[in-house]
Amino acid sequence: MANKSWLDWIPDAVTIVLFIMAVVGVMTWIIPAGMFESVINEQGREVVVPGTYHLVESNPQGFFDFLQAPFQGLVAAANIIAFVFIVGGAFKVIQATGAINAGLKSVVALSVERPELKGVLLGLLMFFFSIGGATFGMSEEVLVFVLITIPLALKMGYDSITGVAIPFVGAGAGFAGAFLNPFTIGIAQGIAEVPVFSGFYYRLLVWLVFTTVAIWFVMRYMKRISKNPALSPMYQIDKERDLRDFDKDSEHFTVRHKSVLALLGLSLVVLVYGVDEHDWYIPEISALFFGLGLVAAVVGNLSVRKASDAFVKGAEEMVLAALVIGLARGILVLAEDGKIIHTMLDFAAGLTEGLPSYLSVQLMFFLQSFLNFFVPSGSGQAALTMPIMAPLSDLMGFSRQTAVLAYQLGDGITNLIVPTSGVLMAIMAIAGIPYQVWFKWVWKLLLIFTIAAMLFLIPPVLLFEWV
């Protein structure tokens, strides 16, 4: 029998998510069930009422509940799954026009002629993704871009980790250090009853530091593997990737190709405008990319049959990502049905009482990081935790604005690793990167971000008051 590669022993994303699902199911038998009362606030959002936590009848999740959780998770995440299928299909249509292939070859050719521009180009891309995370909470949208940045990074001589890090770490750094994100800061500040988007300049400093650190970290890694590609933990996997679509002899970068890519660029501008000005979410963004695929097929001179086949093939390639998204949501279904999330929140809030303000703010940050495992939605976590944490900060001696910052940093930083995040696990599935490999690569950056976050929480407590 042939010797197995070490890669054969690494659990895939589905196995990891199912294991976590089982652990959470067991926790529902151990952690008491409890609930806070909730009300609808002025913004129409359901929030919990501080001081109303009470025990409720236990609802431990049994083996049959565990078996139902994947189905319920897939149903609960149906909107994101539909988004993944539509975007995957639309991008395959664009790829079938040859525009992405020709465009990538042009960029790669430029990087060969001017190798000093490779790092500059990818660093600028990370910077723009960080702006997306900081201003309109770019998250699910990253799934769109990894389909482009992975082959781009590979053709430039880097690896698939680089291809994922450019959009995902870039947007993640911006999300954690956000200064205008309506889905995190806006909601949290509204619940905490502080002026929405106040504290702008301090958050801008946080964002700038986080973005600089993220770009430095990725550029440092790129420099190391460009000298020795075998140092990449994805070296063996990347060697086996099928890049035939991008290696085919193709026509020159024609006007037709440029027109298709111009449509793609215009669509991204419309995406930013729609999200920022008209509160677009998954249905509207899906419609935008479906329309992009239709128009690209016409401009790219594809036959109806070829466009249809390309769309179906693109959707097929997203099946694993869609499955992982649904399974990850199933974990939260078990925790919610087991009624243990509010109990953990009440316990977490109790831990901070009686501590000096400079310690309690740090503990609040770590508690928000922990709760992000169970509530990976930024807006969902704000609605769950801020009604408790905001008045708690009054008792601890620091401003509610600082409590919002602790939430923002705790929620944002851990998005890079929480396996209950459907977006993260879907990206890992699309990229073919085992979760353990990603964790081993990103944990040092996570540690740097954590130290930076702890330092940024000190001045608002000890040196100045802000509102």
C-alpha positions in Angstrom: 0.0 0.0 0.0 1.3 3.4 -0.9 2.6 5.6 1.9 0.1 8.3 2.8 1.1 12.0 2.7 0.8 14.1 5.8 -2.0 15.9 4.0 -4.1 12.8 4.1 -4.2 13.0 7.9 -5.5 16.6 8.1 -9.3 16.7 8.7 -11.2 18.7 6.1 -13.5 21.6 6.8 -16.6 19.4 7.0 -15.0 17.1 9.6 -13.9 20.0 11.8 -17.3 21.7 11.7 -19.1 18.4 12.5 -16.7 17.9 15.5 -17.4 21.4 16.8 -21.1 20.7 16.3 -20.8 17.6 18.5 -18.9 19.5 21.2 -21.6 22.3 21.3 -24.3 19.6 21.5 -22.6 18.2 24.6 -22.3 21.7 26.1 -26.0 22.0 26.0 -26.2 19.1 28.6 -23.6 20.8 30.9 -24.3 24.6 30.7 -27.6 25.7 32.4 -30.3 27.1 30.0 -31.1 30.7 30.5 -32.5 33.8 28.8 -32.6 37.5 29.0 -35.8 39.4 28.3 -35.7 41.2 25.0 -37.3 44.3 23.5 -37.5 46.0 20.1 -35.5 49.2 20.2 -36.1 52.4 18.3 -34.1 51.1 15.3 -36.4 48.1 15.2 -33.7 45.7 16.3 -34.3 43.1 19.0 -31.9 43.6 22.0 -31.6 42.0 25.4 -32.6 43.9 28.6 -29.8 44.1 31.2 -30.6 42.6 34.6 -33.4 40.3 33.3 -31.4 37.1 33.0 -33.2 34.1 34.4 -32.9 30.3 34.2 -35.3 28.6 31.9 -36.3 25.0 31.3 -33.3 23.1 30.0 -33.3 21.9 26.5 -30.3 19.7 25.9 -29.7 18.7 22.3 -29.7 15.0 21.8 -28.3 12.8 19.1 -31.4 13.3 16.8 -31.0 17.1 17.3 -27.4 16.7 16.2 -28.5 14.9 13.1 -31.1 17.6 12.3 -28.7 20.5 12.8 -27.0 20.3 9.4 -30.4 20.5 7.7 -31.5 23.4 9.9 -28.2 25.1 9.4 -28.5 24.9 5.6 -32.0 26.3 5.8 -31.0 29.1 8.1 -28.0 30.0 5.9 -30.0 29.7 2.6 -29.5 33.3 1.7 -25.7 33.1 1.9 -25.6 29.7 0.2 -27.7 31.1 -2.7 -25.3 34.1 -2.8 -22.3 31.7 -3.1 -23.9 29.7 -5.9 -24.9 32.8 -7.9 -21.5 34.5 -7.5 -19.6 31.4 -8.4 -21.7 30.9 -11.5 -21.4 34.6 -12.6 -17.6 34.5 -12.2 -17.3 31.3 -14.2 -19.2 33.1 -17.0 -16.8 36.0 -16.8 -13.9 33.5 -16.8 -15.4 31.8 -19.9 -15.1 35.0 -21.8 -11.3 34.8 -21.4 -11.2 38.3 -19.9 -9.9 37.2 -16.4 -7.4 34.9 -18.0 -6.1 37.7 -20.4 -6.1 40.3 -17.6 -4.2 38.1 -15.2 -1.6 37.3 -17.9 -1.2 41.0 -18.5 -0.6 41.7 -14.8 1.8 38.7 -14.5 3.7 39.9 -17.6 4.0 43.3 -16.0 5.3 41.8 -12.8 7.9 39.8 -14.8 9.1 43.0 -16.5 8.9 45.0 -13.3 9.3 42.5 -10.5 9.6 45.4 -8.0 5.9 46.2 -8.7 4.6 42.8 -7.5 4.7 43.7 -3.8 3.4 47.2 -4.4 0.4 45.9 -6.4 -0.6 43.3 -3.9 0.0 45.7 -1.0 -2.3 48.3 -2.6 -5.0 45.6 -3.1 -4.8 44.7 0.6 -5.2 48.4 1.4 -8.3 48.8 -0.7 -9.8 45.6 0.8 -9.1 47.1 4.3 -11.0 50.2 3.3 -13.9 48.0 2.3 -13.9 46.2 5.7 -13.6 49.6 7.5 -16.4 51.4 5.7 -19.1 48.9 4.7 -18.1 45.8 6.6 -16.8 43.7 3.7 -17.2 40.1 4.7 -19.3 37.7 2.5 -18.1 39.8 -0.5 -14.6 38.4 0.0 -15.8 35.1 -1.5 -16.1 37.0 -4.8 -12.5 38.1 -4.8 -10.6 34.9 -3.8 -11.7 33.4 -7.1 -9.4 36.1 -8.7 -6.6 36.6 -6.2 -5.7 33.0 -5.7 -4.7 32.4 -9.4 -3.2 35.9 -9.5 -0.9 35.0 -6.5 0.0 31.6 -7.9 0.9 33.0 -11.3 3.1 35.7 -9.7 5.1 33.0 -7.9 3.4 33.1 -4.5 1.0 30.6 -3.0 -2.7 30.1 -2.3 -2.3 31.5 1.3 -1.1 34.7 -0.2 -4.1 34.7 -2.6 -6.5 34.3 0.4 -4.7 36.8 2.6 -4.9 39.7 0.2 -8.7 40.0 0.3 -9.5 38.2 3.5 -6.8 39.5 5.9 -7.0 42.9 4.2 -10.8 43.2 4.8 -10.4 41.5 8.2 -7.9 44.1 9.4 -10.3 46.9 8.1 -13.3 45.2 9.8 -11.5 45.0 13.2 -10.2 48.5 13.0 -13.3 49.9 11.3 -14.1 53.6 11.6 -17.4 53.8 9.5 -18.8 50.3 9.5 -22.6 50.7 9.9 -23.1 47.0 10.7 -20.8 46.9 13.7 -19.9 50.4 15.0 -23.2 52.0 13.9 -25.4 49.3 15.6 -23.2 49.0 18.7 -23.1 52.8 19.2 -26.8 53.1 18.7 -27.5 50.5 21.3 -24.9 52.0 23.7 -26.6 55.4 23.2 -23.5 57.3 22.1 -23.5 59.4 18.9 -23.2 57.1 15.9 -19.8 57.2 14.2 -18.4 59.3 17.1 -14.8 58.6 18.1 -13.9 58.7 14.4 -10.3 59.9 14.7 -9.2 57.4 17.3 -10.7 54.6 15.3 -9.0 55.9 12.2 -5.7 55.5 14.1 -6.6 52.0 15.1 -7.5 51.1 11.5 -4.3 52.6 10.1 -2.2 50.5 12.5 -4.1 47.3 11.9 -3.9 47.8 8.2 -0.2 48.5 8.2 0.5 45.5 10.4 -1.6 43.2 8.1 0.2 44.4 5.0 3.6 44.1 6.6 2.9 40.6 7.8 1.7 39.4 4.4 4.5 41.1 2.5 7.1 39.6 4.8 5.6 36.2 4.2 5.5 36.7 0.4 9.2 37.8 0.4 10.2 34.7 2.3 8.4 32.2 0.0 9.4 34.0 -3.2 13.0 33.1 -2.3 12.1 29.5 -1.4 8.6 28.4 -2.5 9.0 25.1 -0.7 8.7 27.0 2.6 5.0 27.5 1.9 2.8 25.1 3.9 0.6 24.8 0.7 3.6 24.0 -1.5 2.5 20.4 -2.3 -1.2 21.2 -2.6 -0.5 24.2 -4.9 1.7 22.1 -7.2 -1.3 19.9 -7.9 -3.8 22.8 -8.6 -5.5 22.8 -11.9 -4.7 26.1 -13.5 -5.2 25.0 -17.1 -7.9 27.6 -17.5 -5.3 30.2 -16.9 -2.4 28.5 -18.7 -4.2 28.1 -22.1 -2.8 30.0 -25.0 -5.2 32.8 -25.3 -5.7 35.8 -27.6 -4.2 39.1 -26.7 -5.8 41.4 -24.1 -8.5 42.6 -26.5 -11.0 45.4 -26.3 -13.7 42.8 -25.7 -11.7 41.5 -22.7 -11.1 45.0 -21.4 -14.9 45.7 -21.7 -15.8 42.7 -19.6 -13.3 43.6 -16.9 -14.5 47.2 -17.0 -18.0 45.9 -16.4 -16.6 43.9 -13.4 -15.0 47.0 -12.0 -18.1 49.1 -12.5 -20.1 46.4 -10.7 -17.8 46.6 -7.7 -18.2 50.4 -7.6 -22.0 49.9 -7.7 -21.7 47.3 -5.0 -19.9 49.8 -2.7 -22.4 52.5 -3.5 -25.4 50.2 -2.9 -24.1 48.8 0.4 -23.1 52.3 1.7 -26.0 54.4 0.4 -28.9 52.0 0.1 -28.2 49.3 2.7 -27.8 46.5 0.1 -27.3 43.1 1.5 -27.2 39.6 0.0 -30.3 39.7 -2.2 -29.3 42.9 -3.9 -25.6 41.9 -4.2 -26.6 38.6 -5.7 -28.9 40.3 -8.2 -26.0 42.6 -9.2 -23.6 39.7 -9.9 -26.3 37.7 -11.7 -26.9 40.7 -14.0 -23.1 41.1 -14.4 -22.9 37.5 -15.6 -25.7 38.0 -18.2 -24.2 41.2 -19.6 -20.7 39.8 -19.6 -21.9 36.8 -21.6 -23.2 39.2 -24.3 -20.2 41.5 -24.3 -17.9 38.5 -24.2 -19.6 37.0 -27.2 -20.6 33.8 -25.5 -23.2 31.5 -27.0 -26.3 30.8 -24.8 -25.2 27.2 -24.3 -21.6 28.1 -23.4 -22.8 30.8 -20.9 -25.3 28.4 -19.3 -22.7 25.6 -19.0 -20.2 28.0 -17.5 -22.7 29.2 -14.9 -23.7 25.7 -13.9 -20.0 24.7 -13.6 -19.2 27.7 -11.5 -22.1 26.9 -9.2 -21.0 23.3 -9.0 -17.5 24.4 -7.8 -19.2 26.2 -4.9 -21.0 23.1 -3.5 -18.4 22.3 -0.8 -18.2 26.0 0.3 -22.0 26.1 0.5 -22.2 22.9 2.5 -19.6 24.2 5.0 -21.5 27.5 5.4 -24.7 25.5 6.2 -22.9 23.2 8.6 -21.3 26.1 10.5 -24.7 27.7 10.9 -25.9 24.3 12.3 -23.5 24.8 15.2 -25.3 28.0 16.1 -28.6 26.3 15.8 -27.7 23.8 18.5 -26.4 26.5 20.8 -29.5 28.6 20.3 -32.0 25.7 20.7 -30.0 24.6 23.7 -30.5 28.1 25.2 -26.9 28.3 26.4 -25.7 31.5 24.7 -27.4 33.9 27.1 -26.1 31.9 30.1 -22.5 32.3 28.8 -23.1 36.1 28.3 -24.4 36.5 31.8 -21.4 34.6 33.2 -19.0 36.6 31.1 -20.5 39.9 32.3 -20.3 38.8 35.9 -16.6 38.1 35.6 -15.8 41.8 35.0 -17.5 43.1 38.1 -15.3 44.5 40.8 -12.1 44.7 38.7 -10.1 47.9 38.2 -11.2 49.7 35.0 -7.9 49.1 33.2 -8.3 45.3 33.8 -12.0 45.1 33.3 -11.8 46.6 29.8 -9.2 44.0 28.8 -11.5 41.3 30.1 -14.4 42.7 28.2 -12.3 42.6 25.0 -11.5 38.9 25.6 -15.1 38.0 26.5 -16.3 39.6 23.2 -13.6 37.5 21.4 -14.9 34.4 23.1 -18.5 35.1 22.3 -17.7 35.7 18.7 -17.2 31.9 18.5 -20.9 31.5 19.2 -22.2 34.6 17.5 -19.9 35.3 14.5 -22.3 37.9 13.0 -21.0 41.3 13.9 -24.4 42.9 14.0 -25.8 39.9 15.9 -23.1 40.1 18.5 -23.7 43.8 19.0 -27.4 43.3 19.5 -26.7 40.5 22.0 -23.9 41.9 24.1 -24.0 45.7 23.9 -27.2 46.1 26.0 -25.2 44.3 28.8 -21.7 45.7 28.2 -22.7 49.3 27.8 -24.3 49.9 31.2 -21.7 47.5 32.7 -18.9 49.9 31.5 -20.7 52.7 33.5 -20.1 50.7 36.7 -16.5 49.8 35.7 -15.5 53.4 35.3 -14.9 53.8 31.6 -17.0 55.2 28.8 -19.5 53.4 26.7 -17.5 54.4 23.7 -14.6 52.3 25.0 -17.0 49.4 25.5 -18.0 49.7 21.9 -14.3 49.6 20.9 -13.7 46.5 23.0 -16.7 44.8 21.2 -15.4 46.0 17.8 -11.9 44.7 18.4 -13.0 41.4 20.0 -15.5 40.7 17.3 -13.2 41.7 14.4 -9.9 40.1 15.2 -11.2 36.6 15.9 -13.1 36.6 12.6 -9.7 35.4 11.1 -9.9 32.1 12.9 -13.4 31.2 14.3 -14.4 27.9 12.7 -18.1 28.7 13.2 -17.8 31.5 10.7 -19.4 30.3 7.4 -17.4 32.9 5.5 -14.0 31.7 6.8 -14.7 28.0 6.3 -16.2 28.7 2.8 -13.0 30.5 1.8 -10.9 27.7 3.2 -13.0 25.2 1.1 -12.8 27.3 -2.1 -9.0 27.7 -1.6 -8.4 24.1 -0.6 -6.5 25.3 2.5 -6.9 22.9 5.5 -8.1 24.9 8.5 -5.1 23.8 10.6 -2.7 25.0 8.0 -4.5 28.4 7.9 -4.5 28.6 11.7 -0.8 27.8 12.0 -0.1 30.5 9.4 -2.3 33.3 10.8 -1.9 32.8 14.6 1.1 35.1 14.9 -0.8 37.9 13.1 -3.7 37.3 15.5 -1.3 37.6 18.4 0.0 40.9 17.1 -3.5 42.2 16.6 -4.5 41.1 20.1 -1.6 42.9 21.7 -2.3 46.0 19.6 -6.0 45.9 20.7 -5.1 45.7 24.3 -2.8 48.7 24.0 -5.4 50.7 22.2 -7.9 50.1 25.0 -5.6 51.6 27.6 -5.6 55.3 26.6 -9.4 55.8 26.6 -9.5 54.4 30.1 -6.4 56.0 31.7 -5.5 59.1 29.6 -8.6 60.7 28.1 -12.4 60.5 28.0 -14.1 60.3 24.6 -17.7 60.2 23.5 
